Amino acid sequence: MRWTVRTALGSALLAVLLGCAGLEPYDRPDVWRTTGINDSNLAAMAVRPADLARGRGTGPADGQVVAAAVERLRYGRVKPLSDGNTGSAPSGAGLTGN
């Protein structure tokens, strides 16, 4: 009798687990697929389609400005950000100095 109950429970469990295979979201036919979406989004975001194949340079850069900002950060002389309500930066927020 015990063997019959175990076999029945095992069979029921196996049937339930095999039925779960159809619930995989990527295998279901009624689920939206993302094929080609990344390419479409990149093309929509590109102002110049040639930029997708070949990038553009950034132009000349001033390493001293960046180095001065890192130095201010290291030595605790960070300048406050603007509150965003005014059209000008706070006093002393130039790129050089302290």
C-alpha positions in Angstrom: 0.0 0.0 0.0 2.8 2.4 0.9 4.5 1.8 -2.5 1.3 2.7 -4.3 0.9 6.0 -2.4 4.5 6.9 -3.0 4.2 6.1 -6.7 1.1 8.2 -7.0 2.6 11.1 -5.2 5.8 10.9 -7.2 3.8 10.7 -10.5 1.7 13.7 -9.5 4.8 15.7 -8.5 6.5 14.8 -11.8 3.4 15.9 -13.8 3.3 19.2 -12.0 7.0 19.9 -12.6 6.8 19.0 -16.2 3.8 21.3 -16.6 5.9 24.2 -15.3 8.1 24.0 -18.4 5.3 25.7 -20.4 5.4 28.7 -18.0 8.9 29.8 -19.0 8.3 33.5 -20.1 10.8 33.4 -22.9 9.4 30.3 -24.5 5.7 31.3 -24.6 4.4 32.4 -28.0 2.2 35.2 -26.6 5.1 37.1 -25.0 6.7 40.2 -26.6 10.2 39.6 -27.8 13.0 42.2 -27.7 14.7 41.2 -31.0 16.4 44.2 -32.6 15.2 46.7 -30.0 18.7 47.7 -29.0 19.7 48.5 -32.6 16.4 50.5 -33.1 17.0 52.5 -29.9 20.6 53.3 -30.9 19.5 54.4 -34.4 16.7 56.6 -32.9 19.1 58.3 -30.4 21.8 58.9 -33.0 21.7 62.5 -34.3 24.2 61.6 -37.0 23.8 58.0 -38.2 27.5 58.0 -39.2 28.3 58.2 -35.5 27.1 54.6 -35.1 29.9 53.4 -37.4 32.6 55.9 -36.5 32.8 58.2 -33.5 33.8 61.8 -33.4 36.7 63.2 -31.4 36.2 65.4 -28.4 38.4 68.2 -29.5 41.1 69.8 -27.5 40.9 69.2 -23.7 42.5 71.2 -20.9 44.1 68.8 -18.5 45.0 71.6 -16.0 41.3 72.3 -15.4 40.6 68.7 -14.6 43.8 68.3 -12.5 42.8 71.5 -10.5 39.4 69.9 -9.7 41.0 66.7 -8.5 43.4 68.6 -6.4 40.6 70.6 -4.7 38.8 67.3 -4.0 41.9 65.7 -2.5 42.6 68.7 -0.2 39.0 69.3 0.9 38.6 72.6 -1.0 35.5 71.6 -3.0 33.5 74.5 -4.3 29.7 74.5 -3.7 27.3 73.9 -6.5 24.9 76.5 -7.7 21.3 76.1 -6.3 20.0 76.1 -9.9 17.7 79.1 -9.4 20.2 81.8 -10.6 21.9 82.2 -13.9 25.3 82.6 -12.2 27.6 80.4 -10.2 28.2 81.1 -6.5 31.0 83.3 -5.5 34.4 81.8 -6.0 33.2 79.0 -8.3 35.7 79.8 -11.1 37.9 77.1 -12.6 41.1 78.4 -11.1 42.2 79.6 -7.7 41.8 77.9 -4.3 
